[in-house]
Amino acid sequence: MDVPRGASVEAIARQLDSQPQRILMWRVLARELGVAGKLHAGEYAIEAGATPRSLLRKMAAGDVIQHHFTIVEGWTFAQVRDALTHDALLVQTLGNADDPDVMRRIGDADNAAEGQFLPETYSYVKGMSDVDVLRRAHEALRKTLDKLWSEHPADSPLTSAYQALTLASIVEKETGRADERPQIARVFLTRLKLGMKLQTDPSVIYGLGTGYDGKIHRRDLDTDTPFNTYTRAGLPPTPIAMPGRAALEAVSHPAATNAIYFVARGDGSHEFSSTLEAHNLAVAKYQLHRN
């Protein structure tokens, strides 16, 4: 049942029972329990066998139905917005607002939206809006990032928490294996320290936008965009996805490895190498299928 804001005990009783004597019983019981005037608005589940006493106590405690919205690790902000739009239980307020306007509405007009929302499942109650969920996800991201940035290695080439967030988004997109994320983070940190280009495909794909056809072509690697880490040194200008906690932790706590290259084995894992010669052999083995 839905209890509207400001509803009296009598109004709530009328939703549940039409008999005058029963409505009087609800008023008396509410006074007896000391909850008259203290019932919370919201959406309540009424279980079979529930008594007036138990229902009043539930409403006094504000034990409303919880709904859930999940931001998936590796989603882009466009995917987050699409999922919000299709959540029929959220109040839709964003409409055609552009991303900078969305960031202004949640109180962070200085940052681009990409990467700014922590992938997790968020509970919400009926009446909450898409912006309410985004505010919570943004606050969770800021708290997590601030804590992990305070733990980053002193010799890290990164100079800001935003750079750590950007690198974590690349780590997120490079592998789905939690055990590899600290290794991949170290590879990219080492490359940044040495002045090497990151040469990471997920960033190139992000820069292609709708021009990406499902496969990276040589022309894609050669076409310069702000996100092409084959043509430009350093990090891309913004994150490329929503990094999860594991990817954020990997950047602040990278593995101890000398590897500066890695190549996909084809089974979801990667082969790491510390020399170009070893890397070329790995490419021949796993990408060119040579022995």
Secondary structure, 3 states (H helix, E strand, C coil): CEECCCCCHHHHHHHHCCCHHHHHHHHHHHHHHCCCCCCCCEECCCCCCCCHHHHHHHHHHCCCCCEEEECCCCCCHHHHHHHHHCCCCCECCCCCCCHHHHHHHCCCCCCCCCCCCCCCEEEECCCCEHHHHHHHHHHHHHHHHHHHHCCCCCCCCCCCHHHHHHHHHHHHHHCCCHHHHHHHHHHHHHHHHHCCCCCCHHHHHHHHHHHCCCCCCHHHHHCCCCCCCCCCCCCCCCCCCCCCHHHHHHHHCCCCCCCCEEEECCCCCEEEECCHHHHHHHHHHHCCCCC
